[in-house]
Amino acid sequence: MTDLTPTCALGATTPRSLRLGAFGLTECPEVALASLALRRDAPRPDATLPEAGFWAETALGTALWTGPDQWMIEGPGLADTDFAAQVAHRAPGCSVTDQTDGWVLFDLSGPVERVLERAVNLDPARLAPGQALRSVIDHMPVLLVRRAPDRLGIWGMRSSAESLWHALERMLAHLSAR
């Protein structure tokens, strides 16, 4: 008999969490994710979507700009629902695709500027609270969401979740030892 127990991206039945000095890192499997793209000549959804480089709370969910006329929409606490259908219902005429099982979200808390200085090839000042940018951590593509001065959401590919966690854990251990 096959075990069909649902697991988080890191393989356990409960989210992984880590505390190293001033830093906290937590896997967030409860957040749903859907991509939204405007179609040519279709009406815009009835929501104020963020401009390039930003994220915003909207009627659709938390919208993260990812490209021209493209966003990822987060649904906190909605991973066990048909979140993409909910977004599509509120955004008629748009292309909406479920992304929940293809991505993993890690929440980083603490002095995130120190992590940004070391982890990504950009000036931490370019990722102020309210901004969202694509980048790379340890050769893995990520979407960084600066939620607050001391809080950073890191979206990565689920297929490389363990590698991304390892890279972040190694970095946090190094920064905590300093």
C-alpha positions in Angstrom: 0.0 0.0 0.0 1.3 3.4 -1.0 1.5 6.1 1.7 -0.3 9.2 0.5 0.5 11.4 3.5 1.0 15.0 2.3 4.5 16.4 2.9 6.0 19.8 2.9 8.5 20.7 0.2 11.4 19.7 2.5 9.9 16.2 2.9 8.4 16.3 6.4 4.8 16.3 7.4 5.4 19.5 9.4 7.2 22.7 8.2 10.9 23.0 9.0 12.0 25.9 11.2 15.4 27.1 12.3 16.7 29.7 14.8 20.3 30.8 14.5 21.3 33.8 16.6 19.2 36.8 15.5 17.9 34.9 12.5 14.8 32.8 12.0 14.0 30.7 8.9 10.7 28.9 8.4 9.1 26.9 5.7 5.6 28.2 4.8 3.6 25.4 3.1 0.2 27.0 3.9 0.7 29.8 1.4 -1.0 29.2 -2.0 0.5 30.7 -5.2 -1.0 31.4 -8.6 0.4 33.2 -11.6 -1.7 35.9 -13.3 -1.0 37.4 -16.7 -3.1 39.9 -18.6 -4.2 38.9 -22.0 -4.1 41.2 -25.0 -7.2 43.4 -25.2 -8.7 41.9 -22.1 -9.9 44.1 -19.2 -7.6 44.5 -16.2 -8.8 42.8 -13.1 -10.7 44.8 -10.5 -7.6 45.1 -8.3 -4.8 47.5 -8.0 -1.8 45.5 -9.1 1.7 46.6 -8.1 4.2 48.2 -10.6 7.6 46.8 -11.4 9.7 45.8 -8.4 6.9 46.0 -5.8 4.3 43.9 -4.1 0.9 44.9 -2.6 -2.1 43.5 -0.8 -4.9 43.4 -3.3 -8.5 42.1 -3.7 -6.9 39.0 -5.4 -4.4 38.3 -2.6 -0.8 39.5 -2.1 0.4 40.4 -5.6 4.1 40.2 -6.5 5.2 41.9 -9.8 7.2 39.4 -11.9 7.2 40.9 -15.3 5.3 43.2 -17.7 1.6 42.5 -17.1 2.5 39.5 -14.9 2.2 38.8 -11.2 2.4 36.0 -8.7 -0.5 36.1 -6.3 -0.1 34.7 -2.8 -2.9 33.3 -0.8 -1.8 32.9 2.9 -3.5 29.9 4.5 -5.1 28.8 1.2 -2.7 26.1 0.0 -5.4 23.4 0.6 -7.9 25.2 -1.6 -8.4 25.8 -5.3 -6.7 29.2 -5.0 -6.1 29.6 -8.7 -9.8 29.2 -9.4 -10.6 31.9 -6.8 -8.1 34.3 -8.5 -9.5 33.4 -11.9 -13.0 34.2 -10.7 -11.9 37.6 -9.6 -9.8 38.3 -12.7 -11.9 37.3 -15.7 -10.1 37.4 -19.0 -6.7 36.9 -17.4 -4.5 33.8 -17.6 -4.3 32.2 -14.2 -2.3 29.1 -13.4 -1.8 27.3 -10.1 1.8 27.4 -8.9 1.4 26.2 -5.3 3.1 22.8 -5.8 5.9 24.1 -8.0 7.3 26.6 -5.5 8.4 26.8 -1.9 8.3 29.8 0.4 10.8 30.4 3.2 10.2 33.2 5.7 13.4 34.8 6.9 13.4 37.1 10.0 16.1 39.1 11.6 18.7 41.6 10.2 17.9 40.7 6.6 20.2 43.4 5.1 23.1 41.2 6.3 21.7 38.2 4.4 21.0 40.3 1.3 24.6 41.7 1.3 25.9 38.1 1.2 23.2 36.2 -0.7 22.3 38.2 -3.7 24.0 40.4 -6.2 22.2 43.6 -5.5 22.4 46.5 -3.2 20.2 45.8 -0.1 18.8 49.4 -0.4 17.2 48.3 -3.7 15.0 45.8 -1.8 13.3 48.1 0.8 10.0 47.0 2.5 7.2 46.9 -0.1 9.5 45.7 -2.9 9.7 42.3 -4.6 12.5 41.4 -7.0 13.8 38.3 -8.9 17.3 37.3 -8.1 19.6 34.3 -7.5 20.8 32.6 -4.3 23.6 30.1 -4.7 22.8 29.7 -8.4 19.1 29.1 -7.8 16.4 31.5 -9.1 14.3 33.1 -6.3 11.7 35.8 -5.9 12.5 38.0 -2.9 9.7 39.8 -1.1 10.7 42.4 1.5 7.7 42.3 3.8 9.1 44.5 6.6 12.5 45.8 7.7 13.2 42.6 9.5 11.3 40.1 7.3 12.0 38.6 3.9 10.0 36.1 1.9 12.1 33.9 -0.3 10.2 31.9 -3.1 12.3 29.2 -4.8 11.6 26.2 -7.0 10.2 23.3 -5.0 12.5 20.9 -6.9 15.5 22.7 -5.3 13.9 23.3 -1.9 16.4 21.3 0.0 19.4 22.9 -1.8 18.0 26.4 -1.2 17.3 25.6 2.5 20.9 24.3 2.9 22.4 27.4 1.3 20.3 29.7 3.5 21.1 27.7 6.7 24.9 27.7 5.9 24.8 31.5 5.3 22.8 32.1 8.5 25.2 30.0 10.5 28.1 31.9 9.1 26.5 35.3 9.8 25.5 34.2 13.4 29.0 33.2 14.2 30.4 36.6 13.4 
